[in-house]
Amino acid sequence: MKKICFAISAIVMSSHVMAQDNTYIRNGNIYSNQGQYFVGAGVASGSKFFKGQDDQTGVYFNGGYHGEDFNADLSGINYRFLGDNDSAINFSVFMVANPGFDADSADVLKGMKDRDFSGDLGLNADFHIGEGTLSAKFQHDVTGVYNGYQADITYYHPMDLGFASLVPYAGAQYFSKEFVNYYTGVSSLEATSARPAYQSNGALALKVGYALVIPITENLDLTQSTAYTHLGANMADSPIVASDNQWLTTFGVSYSF
């Protein structure tokens, strides 16, 4: 599934609240079964980000280790260097990748240069407020690909339903103009009559969603999540972007050991 998930940030959280089924929040991510390795797979279906893009339903895989302070999986790596599970504030450093795209993955992209994967180094702060967590992030490209930054602030409210954990969230993400122009811009050399040149400024995206974690056994969890993002005009007005409204739904299973 070749898609740039600008609109869908990873479901993020911190660590103060832990439900009976062992689902918790850390460094802007939803984790379960602290101190264990895991493997997971499922199906994801989302909106078309680019006009004329291929089907956006496919299989995903994940795996790695989620510890007390150090976490590593296919979505990124993070390390909590200040605070613990009972602290009001936690600070973490993290590294994540931004997916690129191939020019043959959508009709509107044909004739454009491929956009490369990029890697960001960032700082995260989790503020535990009552039963919820306010997570703030800043990250900057360290691979020299788009040479810009992203910033995010999101509130998460974990709820123990007895049979499952439900984590609704809402927030905003800002993309610098360098990010916007590299991944959604059109240079003068790439412009056609159907795809005019486009360069813009930084863009804000608003997001809401939830994650549901249902423990089946001590080691096996079912997961389901849905996210909606509204892209700001500076990104949505690009001639290659399909819509300012972006959806992503996933169904999966995770095994911890």
PAKOL-63837 format. One record per residue (C-alpha): residue in three letters; x, y, z. Coordinates in nm, 4 decimals. Example, Ala and Ser with C-alpha at 12.3 -4.5 7.8 and 13.67 -1.06 7.14 Angstrom:
SITE   res         xx         yy         zz
SITE   ala     1.2300    -0.4500     0.7800
SITE   ser     1.3670    -0.1060     0.7140
end
This chain:
SITE   res         xx         yy         zz
SITE   met     0.0000     0.0000     0.0000
SITE   lys     0.1914     0.3002    -0.1271
SITE   lys     0.0586     0.6016     0.0565
SITE   ile     0.1994     0.9047     0.2368
SITE   cys     0.0209     0.9205     0.5688
SITE   phe     0.0657     1.2947     0.6276
SITE   ala    -0.2884     1.3158     0.7512
SITE   ile    -0.2739     1.0191     0.9819
SITE   ser    -0.0195     1.0568     1.2582
SITE   ala     0.0552     0.7542     1.4699
SITE   ile    -0.1802     0.7226     1.7658
SITE   val     0.0197     0.8846     2.0450
SITE   met     0.0187     0.8762     2.4233
SITE   ser     0.2337     0.8783     2.7394
SITE   ser     0.2498     0.6513     3.0447
SITE   his     0.0640     0.7685     3.3519
SITE   val    -0.2546     0.5693     3.3004
SITE   met    -0.2490     0.1905     3.2735
SITE   ala    -0.5684    -0.0071     3.2220
SITE   gln    -0.6317    -0.3542     3.3644
SITE   asp    -0.5551    -0.5088     3.0249
SITE   asn    -0.2085    -0.3468     3.0361
SITE   thr    -0.2615    -0.0852     2.7637
SITE   tyr    -0.0696     0.2348     2.8339
SITE   ile     0.0617     0.5569     2.6796
SITE   arg     0.4224     0.6534     2.6117
SITE   asn     0.5993     0.9012     2.3818
SITE   gly     0.2821     0.9664     2.1829
SITE   asn     0.2131     0.5998     2.1138
SITE   ile    -0.0353     0.3402     2.2356
SITE   tyr     0.1429     0.0379     2.3772
SITE   ser     0.0438    -0.2846     2.5550
SITE   asn     0.2301    -0.5448     2.7596
SITE   gln     0.5225    -0.3399     2.8841
SITE   gly     0.8574    -0.5170     2.8914
SITE   gln     0.7768    -0.7647     2.6140
SITE   tyr     0.8482    -0.8227     2.2463
SITE   phe     0.5548    -0.8339     2.0046
SITE   val     0.4544    -0.9142     1.6483
SITE   gly     0.1401    -0.7862     1.4814
SITE   ala    -0.0441    -0.7806     1.1506
SITE   gly    -0.3724    -0.6592     1.0120
SITE   val    -0.5609    -0.4783     0.7382
SITE   ala    -0.5626    -0.1020     0.6836
SITE   ser    -0.7952     0.0963     0.4592
SITE   gly    -0.7677     0.4691     0.3992
SITE   ser    -0.8572     0.7644     0.1816
SITE   lys    -0.6727     0.8318    -0.1421
SITE   phe    -0.4160     1.0994    -0.0645
SITE   phe    -0.3214     1.1630    -0.4281
SITE   lys    -0.5627     1.2032    -0.7167
SITE   gly    -0.6032     0.8848    -0.9181
SITE   gln    -0.4144     0.6802    -0.6602
SITE   asp    -0.4278     0.3026    -0.6451
SITE   asp    -0.6496     0.1195    -0.3992
SITE   gln    -0.5639     0.2207    -0.0442
SITE   thr    -0.6521    -0.1073     0.1272
SITE   gly    -0.3751    -0.3484     0.2167
SITE   val    -0.2021    -0.5615     0.4777
SITE   tyr     0.0319    -0.4124     0.7376
SITE   phe     0.2894    -0.5716     0.9697
SITE   asn     0.4597    -0.4495     1.2857
SITE   gly     0.6910    -0.5903     1.5484
SITE   gly     0.9513    -0.4938     1.8050
SITE   tyr     1.0046    -0.4361     2.1757
SITE   his     0.8160    -0.2094     2.4169
SITE   gly     1.0041    -0.1511     2.7412
SITE   glu     0.9764     0.0838     3.0359
SITE   asp     1.1887     0.3569     2.8787
SITE   phe     1.3065     0.2200     2.5427
SITE   asn     1.0721     0.1268     2.2587
SITE   ala     1.1508     0.0126     1.9069
SITE   asp     0.9180    -0.1122     1.6333
SITE   leu     0.8573    -0.0538     1.2636
SITE   ser     0.6895     0.2812     1.3348
SITE   gly     0.9954     0.4286     1.5066
SITE   ile     1.2331     0.4295     1.8034
SITE   asn     1.2036     0.6306     2.1232
SITE   tyr     1.3761     0.6600     2.4611
SITE   arg     1.2358     0.8218     2.7755
SITE   phe     1.5244     1.0065     2.9410
SITE   leu     1.3361     1.1989     3.2106
SITE   gly     1.0441     1.0831     3.4261
SITE   asp     0.8860     0.7477     3.5012
SITE   asn     0.5414     0.5845     3.5024
SITE   asp     0.4317     0.7908     3.8029
SITE   ser     0.5765     1.1280     3.6957
SITE   ala     0.3539     1.4191     3.5971
SITE   ile     0.5864     1.5002     3.3042
SITE   asn     0.7939     1.2690     3.0836
SITE   phe     1.0485     1.3645     2.8189
SITE   ser     1.1602     1.1380     2.5343
SITE   val     1.3731     1.1531     2.2225
SITE   phe     1.2576     0.9668     1.9139
SITE   met     1.3346     0.8826     1.5530
SITE   val     1.0686     0.8240     1.2865
SITE   ala     1.0552     0.7881     0.9088
SITE   asn     0.8365     0.9765     0.6608
SITE   pro     0.7327     0.7604     0.3635
SITE   gly     0.8002     0.8856     0.0133
SITE   phe     0.6188     0.7946    -0.3071
SITE   asp     0.6837     0.6560    -0.6536
SITE   ala     0.5641     0.8609    -0.9492
SITE   asp     0.3837     0.5575    -1.0916
SITE   ser     0.1669     0.5097    -0.7807
SITE   ala    -0.1003     0.7585    -0.8968
SITE   asp    -0.2136     0.9007    -1.2319
SITE   val    -0.1573     1.2596    -1.1227
SITE   leu     0.2055     1.1877    -1.0282
SITE   lys     0.3183     1.0493    -1.3646
SITE   gly     0.6158     1.2448    -1.4942
SITE   met     0.7137     1.3768    -1.1518
SITE   lys     1.0294     1.2831    -0.9642
SITE   asp     0.9942     1.0175    -0.6962
SITE   arg     0.9941     1.1522    -0.3415
SITE   asp     1.2353     0.9824    -0.1023
SITE   phe     1.1841     0.8443     0.2453
SITE   ser     1.3135     1.0834     0.5100
SITE   gly     1.4090     1.0433     0.8731
SITE   asp     1.3322     1.2806     1.1603
SITE   leu     1.4891     1.3200     1.5036
SITE   gly     1.2533     1.4646     1.7630
SITE   leu     1.1744     1.5574     2.1215
SITE   asn     0.8496     1.4587     2.2951
SITE   ala     0.6947     1.5847     2.6204
SITE   asp     0.4015     1.4059     2.7860
SITE   phe     0.1965     1.5975     3.0420
SITE   his    -0.0298     1.3756     3.2519
SITE   ile    -0.3500     1.5634     3.3303
SITE   gly    -0.5913     1.3670     3.5459
SITE   glu    -0.6795     1.0516     3.3528
SITE   gly    -0.5503     1.1896     3.0234
SITE   thr    -0.2216     1.2855     2.8603
SITE   leu    -0.1268     1.5910     2.6564
SITE   ser     0.1586     1.4996     2.4238
SITE   ala     0.3695     1.7603     2.2425
SITE   lys     0.6279     1.6784     1.9752
SITE   phe     0.8821     1.8579     1.7619
SITE   gln     1.0839     1.6758     1.4961
SITE   his     1.3281     1.7812     1.2252
SITE   asp     1.4576     1.6055     0.9146
SITE   val     1.8111     1.4749     0.9752
SITE   thr     1.8491     1.2964     0.6409
SITE   gly     1.8696     1.6088     0.4216
SITE   val     1.5641     1.5046     0.2190
SITE   tyr     1.3042     1.7750     0.2844
SITE   asn     1.5098     1.9860     0.5317
SITE   gly     1.2140     2.0990     0.7389
SITE   tyr     1.0240     2.0117     1.0538
SITE   gln     0.6942     1.8963     1.1997
SITE   ala     0.5212     1.9791     1.5282
SITE   asp     0.2304     1.8029     1.6974
SITE   ile     0.0126     1.8482     2.0044
SITE   thr    -0.2503     1.5877     2.0903
SITE   tyr    -0.4660     1.5033     2.3907
SITE   tyr    -0.5370     1.1363     2.4676
SITE   his    -0.7913     1.0022     2.7164
SITE   pro    -0.7522     0.6288     2.7903
SITE   met    -1.0648     0.4567     2.9214
SITE   asp    -1.0929     0.1086     3.0709
SITE   leu    -1.4135    -0.0529     2.9402
SITE   gly    -1.3574    -0.3720     3.1354
SITE   phe    -1.3372    -0.5969     2.8309
SITE   ala    -1.1144    -0.3526     2.6400
SITE   ser    -0.9269    -0.0229     2.6457
SITE   leu    -1.0593     0.2666     2.4393
SITE   val    -0.8349     0.5640     2.3679
SITE   pro    -1.0010     0.8621     2.1975
SITE   tyr    -0.7772     1.1525     2.0997
SITE   ala    -0.7816     1.4931     1.9311
SITE   gly    -0.5026     1.7214     1.8227
SITE   ala    -0.3243     1.9264     1.5596
SITE   gln    -0.0121     1.8740     1.3506
SITE   tyr     0.1930     2.1402     1.1732
SITE   phe     0.4063     2.0732     0.8640
SITE   ser     0.6754     2.3241     0.7680
SITE   lys     0.6762     2.4749     0.4195
SITE   glu     0.9774     2.2601     0.3284
SITE   phe     0.7773     1.9453     0.4084
SITE   val     0.4682     2.0722     0.2241
SITE   asn     0.6598     2.1688    -0.0881
SITE   tyr     0.8724     1.8538    -0.1037
SITE   tyr     0.5902     1.6016    -0.0587
SITE   thr     0.2905     1.7879    -0.2062
SITE   gly     0.4472     2.0625    -0.4180
SITE   val     0.4880     2.0646    -0.7973
SITE   ser     0.8016     2.2225    -0.9433
SITE   ser     0.8015     2.4201    -1.2665
SITE   leu     0.9781     2.1281    -1.4386
SITE   glu     0.7013     1.8905    -1.3249
SITE   ala     0.4113     2.1165    -1.4251
SITE   thr     0.1689     2.0176    -1.7019
SITE   ser    -0.1623     2.1569    -1.8263
SITE   ala    -0.3417     1.9219    -1.5862
SITE   arg    -0.0905     1.9679    -1.3036
SITE   pro     0.0117     2.3316    -1.2563
SITE   ala     0.3194     2.4306    -1.0590
SITE   tyr     0.2463     2.4620    -0.6887
SITE   gln     0.4491     2.5900    -0.3935
SITE   ser     0.3039     2.6983    -0.0606
SITE   asn     0.3718     2.7739     0.3058
SITE   gly     0.3426     2.5588     0.6166
SITE   ala     0.0186     2.3683     0.6717
SITE   leu    -0.1873     2.2776     0.9780
SITE   ala    -0.3834     1.9514     1.0025
SITE   leu    -0.6525     1.8794     1.2628
SITE   lys    -0.7138     1.5218     1.3727
SITE   val    -0.9489     1.3105     1.5825
SITE   gly    -0.9696     0.9368     1.6288
SITE   tyr    -0.9601     0.6415     1.8624
SITE   ala    -0.7801     0.3141     1.9251
SITE   leu    -0.9472     0.0058     2.0724
SITE   val    -0.7418    -0.2758     2.2282
SITE   ile    -0.9261    -0.5985     2.3192
SITE   pro    -0.7231    -0.8593     2.5118
SITE   ile    -0.8170    -1.2145     2.4082
SITE   thr    -0.5579    -1.3997     2.6148
SITE   glu    -0.2633    -1.2942     2.8316
SITE   asn    -0.0528    -1.2561     2.5167
SITE   leu    -0.3010    -1.1975     2.2345
SITE   asp    -0.4780    -0.8651     2.1606
SITE   leu    -0.7218    -0.7610     1.8925
SITE   thr    -0.6824    -0.3986     1.7803
SITE   gln    -0.9020    -0.1578     1.5863
SITE   ser    -0.8447     0.2098     1.5180
SITE   thr    -1.0028     0.4872     1.3141
SITE   ala    -0.8537     0.8292     1.2437
SITE   tyr    -0.9859     1.1362     1.0617
SITE   thr    -0.7666     1.4299     0.9597
SITE   his    -0.8633     1.7602     0.7992
SITE   leu    -0.5757     1.9048     0.5969
SITE   gly    -0.5145     2.2791     0.5950
SITE   ala    -0.5487     2.4684     0.2681
SITE   asn    -0.1745     2.5040     0.2059
SITE   met    -0.1510     2.1275     0.1653
SITE   ala    -0.5042     2.0439     0.0473
SITE   asp    -0.4920     2.2996    -0.2372
SITE   ser    -0.2043     2.1196    -0.4064
SITE   pro    -0.3103     1.9982    -0.7543
SITE   ile    -0.1925     1.6458    -0.6694
SITE   val    -0.3818     1.6065    -0.3375
SITE   ala    -0.7179     1.4315    -0.3671
SITE   ser    -0.9040     1.5701    -0.0648
SITE   asp    -0.8665     1.7741     0.2504
SITE   asn    -1.0566     1.4998     0.4381
SITE   gln    -0.8485     1.1908     0.5134
SITE   trp    -0.9596     0.8668     0.6819
SITE   leu    -0.7725     0.5591     0.7980
SITE   thr    -0.9194     0.2452     0.9607
SITE   thr    -0.7246    -0.0583     1.0782
SITE   phe    -0.8126    -0.4057     1.2103
SITE   gly    -0.5349    -0.6222     1.3489
SITE   val    -0.3991    -0.8746     1.5945
SITE   ser    -0.0902    -0.8515     1.8160
SITE   tyr     0.0978    -1.1240     2.0025
SITE   ser     0.3332    -1.0369     2.2919
SITE   phe     0.5995    -1.2646     2.4391
end
